[in-house]
Amino acid sequence: MSPSLSLGRQFAIEAHSRAIDSCADLEELRQVAKSLLHAWQLQASFSEDYAAQLMGLQRSGF
């Protein structure tokens, strides 16, 4: 069972979905995909840092 998403997150998904749908060529789609991949990894890094802080751990930086 996956947690339900907040309205803000649902909006972000819709906005990104529309950006993907509006891509007219392959290069534009690649740039959108790379941008989303970067944002996803940045968010994952922030989440890891925050969890480590809450647990009193230090991240290795890998």
C-alpha positions as CSV (number, residue, x, y, z in Angstrom):
1,M,0.0,0.0,0.0
2,S,1.5,3.3,-1.0
3,P,0.8,6.5,0.9
4,S,-1.5,9.0,-0.7
5,L,0.1,12.2,-2.0
6,S,-0.7,15.6,-0.9
7,L,-2.5,18.0,-3.2
8,G,0.7,19.9,-3.8
9,R,2.6,16.7,-4.8
10,Q,-0.3,15.7,-7.1
11,F,-0.1,19.2,-8.7
12,A,3.7,18.8,-9.2
13,I,3.1,15.4,-10.9
14,E,0.5,16.9,-13.2
15,A,2.7,19.8,-14.0
16,H,5.6,17.6,-14.9
17,S,3.4,15.2,-16.8
18,R,2.1,18.1,-18.9
19,A,5.7,19.2,-19.6
20,I,6.5,15.8,-20.8
21,D,3.4,15.6,-22.9
22,S,4.1,19.0,-24.5
23,C,7.6,18.0,-25.7
24,A,7.7,18.4,-29.5
25,D,11.0,16.7,-30.2
26,L,13.4,14.1,-28.7
27,E,16.1,16.6,-27.6
28,E,13.5,18.6,-25.6
29,L,12.2,15.4,-24.0
30,R,15.7,14.4,-23.0
31,Q,16.3,17.8,-21.3
32,V,13.0,17.5,-19.4
33,A,13.9,13.9,-18.3
34,K,17.3,15.0,-17.2
35,S,15.9,17.9,-15.2
36,L,13.4,15.6,-13.5
37,L,16.1,13.0,-12.8
38,H,18.3,15.7,-11.2
39,A,15.4,16.9,-9.1
40,W,14.6,13.4,-7.9
41,Q,18.2,12.7,-6.9
42,L,18.5,16.0,-5.1
43,Q,15.3,15.3,-3.2
44,A,16.6,11.8,-2.3
45,S,19.9,13.3,-1.0
46,F,18.0,15.9,1.1
47,S,15.8,13.1,2.6
48,E,18.9,11.0,3.4
49,D,20.6,14.0,5.1
50,Y,17.5,14.8,7.1
51,A,17.0,11.1,8.2
52,A,20.7,11.0,9.2
53,Q,20.3,14.2,11.3
54,L,17.3,12.8,13.0
55,M,19.1,9.6,13.9
56,G,22.3,11.5,15.0
57,L,24.3,9.9,12.2
58,Q,26.8,11.3,9.8
59,R,26.5,10.5,6.1
60,S,29.5,9.1,4.3
61,G,29.1,11.4,1.3
62,F,28.9,8.6,-1.3
